Structures are given as C-alpha cells and as structure tokens.
Amino acid sequence: MRRILLILLLFVSASNWQIIYTWNSSSHGIVAIIAYDLMDTESRNKVLDLIKHHPRYKEDFIDALPDTSKFWTQTEREQWIFAQIARWSDIARGFKDEMRDKYHHSTWHYINLGVFPNERLKEQFGTTLPSNTNLNYTNASNYERMNIMEALGYISEQFESEATTKMEKAVLLCWLFHLVGDLHQPLHSSAMFTPRLFSEGDRGGNSIKVGKYNLHSTWDWALGGEGEISKMADLSEAVRNDDKLNSIGINAKEELKYNSWLEESYNLANRLGYTKAVRDTVASAENSNSTEFPYFTMNNQYKYNMEEAAKERVVQAGYRLSAILDLINL
C-alpha cells in the first residue's frame, strides 16, 4: 500500500492535474527533504545547529510546528525544520513594516533574461532590457535590487567571511535553501518582452493568464498543492527509489556552478515554458489593440511536459543543495 501511495504521489496524471495558485512551499520542502535524506548525520546537524541562531527561530520554527508534530519521529521533526528553512524566504513576504524591509528581498528570487515572441518583435524591442541581468556578484552596493545570481554570489561570500555572525549565517542559510530551489524553476530565469504589452517584461509569466491563474503560478505549483511533512518525505523517498530520477540527481551533483543551473532553466523556459503556442498567443495580443494581458489555453501535453520537467528540476535542486551544504562554511 505504501509503495502505491508513493507512486501516486510522484506520478500524478496529466488528466487529473490541478493548479492551485513561488516554486510553492511544497516544492521547496521537497527539495530540502531530498537534501536532508542525502546528507550524513554530521552534515545535517551542522544545518540544524546553525538554524537555532536564526533571529526568528522561536517564532517561525519552534512555535510554527504543527500540533501533529508531537506524534512525529525525530527524523520527521528534522525534515520539517529543513523544509521550513527552505520556505522561510517566502514566509518573510508576510512580515510587516521594518521586519519585512529587513528580511524580504523580492528581486532576489529571479532574474529576467529576455525571451521574445518572434524575431520581428525582438528587433522592434531592441537590445536593451529594462531588467537587472547581471550574472555575477561584485559588491553589496546593489543589495536591495540584486537578482538571484547576484544574491547567490553574495551569500557564498558571506559564508566564507569570518566577519559573518552565526545569526547572519542562519538567515542566509534560509535564502540559500530557497534560491537553490528558485533557480531550478524555469520561469524564475526569464521574462517575455514585447514593445507594447510587455515593455517591462511579463514578470516571468505572471502576466500571461492561464485559467484563474497565470503561467508562472502553474509552474510554481506544478507538483501540486500544500503537503504535510509525511507526504513531502514520501515523495522524496519515491524520487530516490526511482532509477531514472535518482540518476538525474546523481549526475546533477557533478555540476555545481550557479551559471550552469541558470542556463538549464533558461533553456527549459524557452523550450517548455514559452512554447510556440505561448509565443503566438502573446504575439497576437501584442499586434491587436487590446490592453488586456494575453490568455493562454494550456493543453494536456503542455501540462505533462511541465510536470515531468518540474519533477526533474526538483530532484536536481535537492541533490545539488546537499552537495552545496557539504562545501560551504556553516
């Protein structure tokens, strides 16, 4: 029965696909738990010890444990902490006033490399994008406007600095977990640009309507809705027991350069995110007199391709996160 559950959790059929609304909290949680399962006890404990220095450890970790946690094993409790570390950067979106200003960094989640509906509209748009497409971190002067690539570079530098406190590292640890996941979501790598409708970009698909939601959110929620820790752990186990996905994860650990992860996501965004059908839909809206954002009708083949890509990217992110955590100075 357990094996059947694992298969059902992992291989949701396209016909039964449901879109609810950032890689969502379940996807980030799965990435974190895959990393947890791959790490040895000593490496896990380094993470668990560091996160205790987080300035909001009591409020956002201990007090946030669900009531059912009193029935959990020690492993389940630790897996939940890992998942919460990965989700915390999104939790910070909900903070108020000074706390939000301090911990929420909206531009850190993505980079908007350019995608265009066709060559004609690309030529009309020109060569200058109205977005921060820096691929490397140089200094913190642009701290509040850094993109995901700059943020990851900044985090790496801070972990290597002897001046970084345990409290600061604990916050950055949350961002590291989260951004490793985000960088593997194809639509966190790019944006569609057009001269009229999307002169500032489509915000990674957020401005392309799909049903009651949008293109970006369908990718963020490609592995389903919010999941309990036991379901996320089961999915992690299923992934590691699947020969194909496990092989993809093992191979992914051989490439730990952030720029390579971005290139992978950007290629997937071009091939599976902004498909010809999506581009044609945007081009048609751009050429009309409408001021409405375009509406894309997603078919089952698109959903299936998205689902398969999402599974692979979550696996790659989890395996790579485990490797990165073994390399940095916690």
DRENTOR-359408 format. One record per residue (C-alpha): residue number from 1; residue in three letters; chain; x, y, z. Coordinates in steps of 0.02 Angstrom, whole numbers, padded with zeros to 5 digits. Example, Ala and Ser with C-alpha at 12.3 -4.5 7.8 and 13.67 -1.06 7.14 Angstrom:
! residues 2
{site 1 "ALA" "A" {00615 -00225 00390}}
{site 2 "SER" "A" {00684 -00053 00357}}
This chain:
! residues 330
{site 1 "MET" "A" {00000 00000 00000}}
{site 2 "ARG" "A" {00142 00119 00044}}
{site 3 "ARG" "A" {00226 00087 -00124}}
{site 4 "ILE" "A" {00063 00126 -00214}}
{site 5 "LEU" "A" {00049 00289 -00117}}
{site 6 "LEU" "A" {00225 00339 -00165}}
{site 7 "ILE" "A" {00192 00306 -00349}}
{site 8 "LEU" "A" {00030 00404 -00343}}
{site 9 "LEU" "A" {00116 00550 -00258}}
{site 10 "LEU" "A" {00254 00555 -00386}}
{site 11 "PHE" "A" {00164 00516 -00547}}
{site 12 "VAL" "A" {00008 00625 -00549}}
{site 13 "SER" "A" {-00077 00600 -00716}}
{site 14 "ALA" "A" {-00099 00748 -00832}}
{site 15 "SER" "A" {-00286 00717 -00840}}
{site 16 "ASN" "A" {-00302 00737 -00651}}
{site 17 "TRP" "A" {-00187 00888 -00641}}
{site 18 "GLN" "A" {-00246 01028 -00529}}
{site 19 "ILE" "A" {-00170 01201 -00521}}
{site 20 "ILE" "A" {-00200 01291 -00357}}
{site 21 "TYR" "A" {-00114 01460 -00372}}
{site 22 "THR" "A" {00344 01541 -00295}}
{site 23 "TRP" "A" {00402 01356 -00338}}
{site 24 "ASN" "A" {00273 01336 -00196}}
{site 25 "SER" "A" {00310 01286 -00016}}
{site 26 "SER" "A" {00285 01100 -00053}}
{site 27 "SER" "A" {00411 01105 -00196}}
{site 28 "HIS" "A" {00537 01198 -00087}}
{site 29 "GLY" "A" {00502 01075 00053}}
{site 30 "ILE" "A" {00532 00925 -00061}}
{site 31 "VAL" "A" {00698 01000 -00119}}
{site 32 "ALA" "A" {00752 01022 00063}}
{site 33 "ILE" "A" {00699 00847 00116}}
{site 34 "ILE" "A" {00788 00767 -00032}}
{site 35 "ALA" "A" {00944 00859 00026}}
{site 36 "TYR" "A" {00913 00802 00206}}
{site 37 "ASP" "A" {00895 00620 00153}}
{site 38 "LEU" "A" {01058 00627 00056}}
{site 39 "MET" "A" {01162 00706 00195}}
{site 40 "ASP" "A" {01250 00613 00334}}
{site 41 "THR" "A" {01209 00645 00517}}
{site 42 "GLU" "A" {01356 00762 00546}}
{site 43 "SER" "A" {01309 00872 00397}}
{site 44 "ARG" "A" {01126 00876 00448}}
{site 45 "ASN" "A" {01171 00926 00625}}
{site 46 "LYS" "A" {01276 01072 00561}}
{site 47 "VAL" "A" {01120 01140 00475}}
{site 48 "LEU" "A" {01008 01105 00624}}
{site 49 "ASP" "A" {01131 01186 00744}}
{site 50 "LEU" "A" {01155 01341 00636}}
{site 51 "ILE" "A" {00969 01374 00611}}
{site 52 "LYS" "A" {00948 01387 00800}}
{site 53 "HIS" "A" {01041 01553 00788}}
{site 54 "HIS" "A" {00906 01624 00673}}
{site 55 "PRO" "A" {00834 01785 00749}}
{site 56 "ARG" "A" {00658 01716 00725}}
{site 57 "TYR" "A" {00695 01535 00767}}
{site 58 "LYS" "A" {00565 01531 00905}}
{site 59 "GLU" "A" {00427 01620 00807}}
{site 60 "ASP" "A" {00450 01544 00636}}
{site 61 "PHE" "A" {00517 01372 00678}}
{site 62 "ILE" "A" {00479 01310 00854}}
{site 63 "ASP" "A" {00311 01399 00877}}
{site 64 "ALA" "A" {00264 01361 00696}}
{site 65 "LEU" "A" {00273 01172 00719}}
{site 66 "PRO" "A" {00100 01098 00687}}
{site 67 "ASP" "A" {00005 01018 00829}}
{site 68 "THR" "A" {00029 00847 00750}}
{site 69 "SER" "A" {00218 00863 00773}}
{site 70 "LYS" "A" {00202 00789 00948}}
{site 71 "PHE" "A" {00170 00623 00861}}
{site 72 "TRP" "A" {00319 00639 00743}}
{site 73 "THR" "A" {00482 00545 00749}}
{site 74 "GLN" "A" {00645 00640 00771}}
{site 75 "THR" "A" {00678 00618 00585}}
{site 76 "GLU" "A" {00510 00692 00536}}
{site 77 "ARG" "A" {00540 00840 00651}}
{site 78 "GLU" "A" {00711 00871 00573}}
{site 79 "GLN" "A" {00639 00854 00398}}
{site 80 "TRP" "A" {00507 00984 00442}}
{site 81 "ILE" "A" {00643 01103 00503}}
{site 82 "PHE" "A" {00737 01079 00338}}
{site 83 "ALA" "A" {00576 01112 00240}}
{site 84 "GLN" "A" {00541 01267 00346}}
{site 85 "ILE" "A" {00716 01332 00312}}
{site 86 "ALA" "A" {00680 01319 00126}}
{site 87 "ARG" "A" {00511 01405 00143}}
{site 88 "TRP" "A" {00563 01546 00260}}
{site 89 "SER" "A" {00608 01671 00124}}
{site 90 "ASP" "A" {00428 01663 00064}}
{site 91 "ILE" "A" {00364 01674 00243}}
{site 92 "ALA" "A" {00461 01838 00257}}
{site 93 "ARG" "A" {00347 01911 00121}}
{site 94 "GLY" "A" {00210 01918 00252}}
{site 95 "PHE" "A" {00309 02014 00381}}
{site 96 "LYS" "A" {00256 02193 00422}}
{site 97 "ASP" "A" {00346 02359 00414}}
{site 98 "GLU" "A" {00528 02358 00473}}
{site 99 "MET" "A" {00534 02168 00489}}
{site 100 "ARG" "A" {00480 02149 00308}}
{site 101 "ASP" "A" {00604 02281 00250}}
{site 102 "LYS" "A" {00743 02189 00340}}
{site 103 "TYR" "A" {00710 02011 00283}}
{site 104 "HIS" "A" {00607 02017 00123}}
{site 105 "HIS" "A" {00704 02043 -00040}}
{site 106 "SER" "A" {00584 02024 -00185}}
{site 107 "THR" "A" {00711 02037 -00327}}
{site 108 "TRP" "A" {00823 01900 -00254}}
{site 109 "HIS" "A" {00703 01765 -00313}}
{site 110 "TYR" "A" {00731 01781 -00501}}
{site 111 "ILE" "A" {00823 01850 -00650}}
{site 112 "ASN" "A" {00733 01909 -00807}}
{site 113 "LEU" "A" {00836 01853 -00956}}
{site 114 "GLY" "A" {00747 01902 -01116}}
{site 115 "VAL" "A" {00627 01794 -01215}}
{site 116 "PHE" "A" {00531 01862 -01365}}
{site 117 "PRO" "A" {00377 01802 -01460}}
{site 118 "ASN" "A" {00466 01809 -01628}}
{site 119 "GLU" "A" {00614 01889 -01717}}
{site 120 "ARG" "A" {00513 02036 -01783}}
{site 121 "LEU" "A" {00455 02088 -01610}}
{site 122 "LYS" "A" {00631 02058 -01543}}
{site 123 "GLU" "A" {00703 02179 -01671}}
{site 124 "GLN" "A" {00567 02307 -01632}}
{site 125 "PHE" "A" {00604 02294 -01447}}
{site 126 "GLY" "A" {00790 02325 -01465}}
{site 127 "THR" "A" {00941 02256 -01374}}
{site 128 "THR" "A" {00924 02341 -01203}}
{site 129 "LEU" "A" {00819 02252 -01072}}
{site 130 "PRO" "A" {00741 02354 -00930}}
{site 131 "SER" "A" {00795 02225 -00802}}
{site 132 "ASN" "A" {00947 02178 -00700}}
{site 133 "THR" "A" {01030 02035 -00794}}
{site 134 "ASN" "A" {01198 02036 -00706}}
{site 135 "LEU" "A" {01261 01858 -00694}}
{site 136 "ASN" "A" {01395 01885 -00561}}
{site 137 "TYR" "A" {01401 01967 -00391}}
{site 138 "THR" "A" {01527 02109 -00374}}
{site 139 "ASN" "A" {01481 02203 -00214}}
{site 140 "ALA" "A" {01335 02240 -00099}}
{site 141 "SER" "A" {01302 02417 -00162}}
{site 142 "ASN" "A" {01150 02350 -00256}}
{site 143 "TYR" "A" {01094 02245 -00107}}
{site 144 "GLU" "A" {00907 02278 -00114}}
{site 145 "ARG" "A" {00897 02258 -00303}}
{site 146 "MET" "A" {01008 02106 -00328}}
{site 147 "ASN" "A" {00942 01970 -00440}}
{site 148 "ILE" "A" {00953 01786 -00396}}
{site 149 "MET" "A" {01128 01764 -00470}}
{site 150 "GLU" "A" {01198 01912 -00375}}
{site 151 "ALA" "A" {01110 01856 -00216}}
{site 152 "LEU" "A" {01185 01681 -00225}}
{site 153 "GLY" "A" {01357 01757 -00253}}
{site 154 "TYR" "A" {01331 01872 -00104}}
{site 155 "ILE" "A" {01276 01727 00006}}
{site 156 "SER" "A" {01428 01625 -00044}}
{site 157 "GLU" "A" {01543 01770 00000}}
{site 158 "GLN" "A" {01460 01797 00169}}
{site 159 "PHE" "A" {01476 01614 00218}}
{site 160 "GLU" "A" {01663 01622 00184}}
{site 161 "SER" "A" {01688 01783 00282}}
{site 162 "GLU" "A" {01748 01768 00462}}
{site 163 "ALA" "A" {01653 01929 00499}}
{site 164 "THR" "A" {01483 01849 00466}}
{site 165 "THR" "A" {01395 01807 00629}}
{site 166 "LYS" "A" {01302 01645 00664}}
{site 167 "MET" "A" {01139 01744 00666}}
{site 168 "GLU" "A" {01176 01818 00495}}
{site 169 "LYS" "A" {01226 01648 00427}}
{site 170 "ALA" "A" {01063 01572 00490}}
{site 171 "VAL" "A" {00961 01698 00391}}
{site 172 "LEU" "A" {01071 01674 00238}}
{site 173 "LEU" "A" {01052 01486 00256}}
{site 174 "CYS" "A" {00865 01507 00229}}
{site 175 "TRP" "A" {00897 01610 00074}}
{site 176 "LEU" "A" {01022 01483 00008}}
{site 177 "PHE" "A" {00898 01339 00027}}
{site 178 "HIS" "A" {00762 01442 -00057}}
{site 179 "LEU" "A" {00862 01513 -00201}}
{site 180 "VAL" "A" {00936 01345 -00249}}
{site 181 "GLY" "A" {00756 01291 -00274}}
{site 182 "ASP" "A" {00705 01451 -00364}}
{site 183 "LEU" "A" {00850 01442 -00485}}
{site 184 "HIS" "A" {00787 01272 -00542}}
{site 185 "GLN" "A" {00613 01339 -00583}}
{site 186 "PRO" "A" {00623 01384 -00768}}
{site 187 "LEU" "A" {00513 01539 -00758}}
{site 188 "HIS" "A" {00624 01614 -00622}}
{site 189 "SER" "A" {00757 01630 -00757}}
{site 190 "SER" "A" {00670 01735 -00888}}
{site 191 "ALA" "A" {00534 01852 -00944}}
{site 192 "MET" "A" {00442 01883 -01107}}
{site 193 "PHE" "A" {00468 02058 -01180}}
{site 194 "THR" "A" {00369 02149 -01314}}
{site 195 "PRO" "A" {00369 02333 -01369}}
{site 196 "ARG" "A" {00191 02370 -01309}}
{site 197 "LEU" "A" {00110 02248 -01187}}
{site 198 "PHE" "A" {00267 02185 -01102}}
{site 199 "SER" "A" {00386 02332 -01117}}
{site 200 "GLU" "A" {00442 02295 -00938}}
{site 201 "GLY" "A" {00427 02107 -00960}}
{site 202 "ASP" "A" {00289 01985 -00916}}
{site 203 "ARG" "A" {00365 01955 -00743}}
{site 204 "GLY" "A" {00416 01776 -00781}}
{site 205 "GLY" "A" {00244 01728 -00848}}
{site 206 "ASN" "A" {00144 01812 -00709}}
{site 207 "SER" "A" {00059 01924 -00838}}
{site 208 "ILE" "A" {00004 01781 -00952}}
{site 209 "LYS" "A" {-00164 01720 -00892}}
{site 210 "VAL" "A" {-00199 01533 -00880}}
{site 211 "GLY" "A" {-00372 01489 -00816}}
{site 212 "LYS" "A" {-00398 01577 -00650}}
{site 213 "TYR" "A" {-00211 01593 -00625}}
{site 214 "ASN" "A" {-00059 01630 -00733}}
{site 215 "LEU" "A" {00084 01544 -00822}}
{site 216 "HIS" "A" {00209 01572 -00684}}
{site 217 "SER" "A" {00098 01504 -00546}}
{site 218 "THR" "A" {00058 01347 -00646}}
{site 219 "TRP" "A" {00245 01309 -00646}}
{site 220 "ASP" "A" {00266 01357 -00464}}
{site 221 "TRP" "A" {00128 01234 -00417}}
{site 222 "ALA" "A" {00174 01101 -00544}}
{site 223 "LEU" "A" {00195 00968 -00408}}
{site 224 "GLY" "A" {00028 01004 -00327}}
{site 225 "GLY" "A" {-00034 01099 -00175}}
{site 226 "GLU" "A" {00024 01114 00004}}
{site 227 "GLY" "A" {00084 00950 00076}}
{site 228 "GLU" "A" {00106 00880 00250}}
{site 229 "ILE" "A" {00282 00835 00302}}
{site 230 "SER" "A" {00245 00650 00286}}
{site 231 "LYS" "A" {00187 00671 00106}}
{site 232 "MET" "A" {00340 00775 00061}}
{site 233 "ALA" "A" {00452 00645 00142}}
{site 234 "ASP" "A" {00363 00506 00048}}
{site 235 "LEU" "A" {00390 00598 -00115}}
{site 236 "SER" "A" {00574 00621 -00075}}
{site 237 "GLU" "A" {00588 00435 -00041}}
{site 238 "ALA" "A" {00496 00394 -00202}}
{site 239 "VAL" "A" {00615 00504 -00300}}
{site 240 "ARG" "A" {00767 00419 -00229}}
{site 241 "ASN" "A" {00692 00248 -00266}}
{site 242 "ASP" "A" {00657 00293 -00447}}
{site 243 "ASP" "A" {00808 00239 -00551}}
{site 244 "LYS" "A" {00786 00373 -00685}}
{site 245 "LEU" "A" {00761 00518 -00566}}
{site 246 "ASN" "A" {00897 00458 -00449}}
{site 247 "SER" "A" {01017 00450 -00596}}
{site 248 "ILE" "A" {00968 00628 -00645}}
{site 249 "GLY" "A" {01004 00685 -00467}}
{site 250 "ILE" "A" {01173 00599 -00457}}
{site 251 "ASN" "A" {01226 00674 -00623}}
{site 252 "ALA" "A" {01165 00846 -00567}}
{site 253 "LYS" "A" {01287 00846 -00421}}
{site 254 "GLU" "A" {01429 00847 -00547}}
{site 255 "GLU" "A" {01380 01025 -00599}}
{site 256 "LEU" "A" {01379 01147 -00454}}
{site 257 "LYS" "A" {01404 01312 -00545}}
{site 258 "TYR" "A" {01256 01429 -00525}}
{site 259 "ASN" "A" {01277 01495 -00702}}
{site 260 "SER" "A" {01253 01320 -00770}}
{site 261 "TRP" "A" {01093 01297 -00670}}
{site 262 "LEU" "A" {01029 01462 -00741}}
{site 263 "GLU" "A" {01071 01407 -00918}}
{site 264 "GLU" "A" {00974 01245 -00891}}
{site 265 "SER" "A" {00821 01340 -00827}}
{site 266 "TYR" "A" {00829 01469 -00966}}
{site 267 "ASN" "A" {00836 01332 -01098}}
{site 268 "LEU" "A" {00686 01246 -01018}}
{site 269 "ALA" "A" {00592 01412 -01011}}
{site 270 "ASN" "A" {00620 01435 -01196}}
{site 271 "ARG" "A" {00577 01257 -01242}}
{site 272 "LEU" "A" {00437 01208 -01121}}
{site 273 "GLY" "A" {00382 01369 -01034}}
{site 274 "TYR" "A" {00367 01492 -01176}}
{site 275 "THR" "A" {00317 01365 -01308}}
{site 276 "LYS" "A" {00271 01416 -01486}}
{site 277 "ALA" "A" {00089 01416 -01433}}
{site 278 "VAL" "A" {00127 01536 -01290}}
{site 279 "ARG" "A" {00232 01648 -01403}}
{site 280 "ASP" "A" {00097 01650 -01537}}
{site 281 "THR" "A" {-00033 01696 -01406}}
{site 282 "VAL" "A" {00074 01841 -01344}}
{site 283 "ALA" "A" {00115 01898 -01522}}
{site 284 "SER" "A" {-00070 01901 -01566}}
{site 285 "ALA" "A" {-00111 02005 -01412}}
{site 286 "GLU" "A" {00035 02121 -01447}}
{site 287 "ASN" "A" {-00023 02152 -01626}}
{site 288 "SER" "A" {-00202 02188 -01576}}
{site 289 "ASN" "A" {-00267 02348 -01499}}
{site 290 "SER" "A" {-00310 02260 -01337}}
{site 291 "THR" "A" {-00239 02320 -01172}}
{site 292 "GLU" "A" {-00284 02155 -01089}}
{site 293 "PHE" "A" {-00146 02034 -01044}}
{site 294 "PRO" "A" {-00148 01878 -01156}}
{site 295 "TYR" "A" {-00244 01721 -01107}}
{site 296 "PHE" "A" {-00158 01554 -01143}}
{site 297 "THR" "A" {-00258 01393 -01154}}
{site 298 "MET" "A" {-00148 01256 -01083}}
{site 299 "ASN" "A" {-00173 01083 -01157}}
{site 300 "ASN" "A" {-00132 00915 -01080}}
{site 301 "GLN" "A" {00032 00896 -01175}}
{site 302 "TYR" "A" {00095 01060 -01104}}
{site 303 "LYS" "A" {00041 01007 -00929}}
{site 304 "TYR" "A" {00126 00838 -00947}}
{site 305 "ASN" "A" {00290 00915 -01008}}
{site 306 "MET" "A" {00285 01042 -00868}}
{site 307 "GLU" "A" {00254 00908 -00738}}
{site 308 "GLU" "A" {00397 00799 -00799}}
{site 309 "ALA" "A" {00516 00948 -00805}}
{site 310 "ALA" "A" {00463 01001 -00630}}
{site 311 "LYS" "A" {00500 00829 -00558}}
{site 312 "GLU" "A" {00673 00828 -00635}}
{site 313 "ARG" "A" {00714 01005 -00580}}
{site 314 "VAL" "A" {00660 00972 -00400}}
{site 315 "VAL" "A" {00770 00817 -00397}}
{site 316 "GLN" "A" {00918 00911 -00470}}
{site 317 "ALA" "A" {00894 01052 -00344}}
{site 318 "GLY" "A" {00885 00932 -00196}}
{site 319 "TYR" "A" {01041 00836 -00244}}
{site 320 "ARG" "A" {01137 00996 -00281}}
{site 321 "LEU" "A" {01082 01077 -00118}}
{site 322 "SER" "A" {01151 00929 -00021}}
{site 323 "ALA" "A" {01318 00949 -00112}}
{site 324 "ILE" "A" {01324 01138 -00085}}
{site 325 "LEU" "A" {01290 01117 00102}}
{site 326 "ASP" "A" {01438 00999 00115}}
{site 327 "LEU" "A" {01551 01128 00033}}
{site 328 "ILE" "A" {01510 01292 00121}}
{site 329 "ASN" "A" {01572 01350 00289}}
{site 330 "LEU" "A" {01421 01327 00403}}
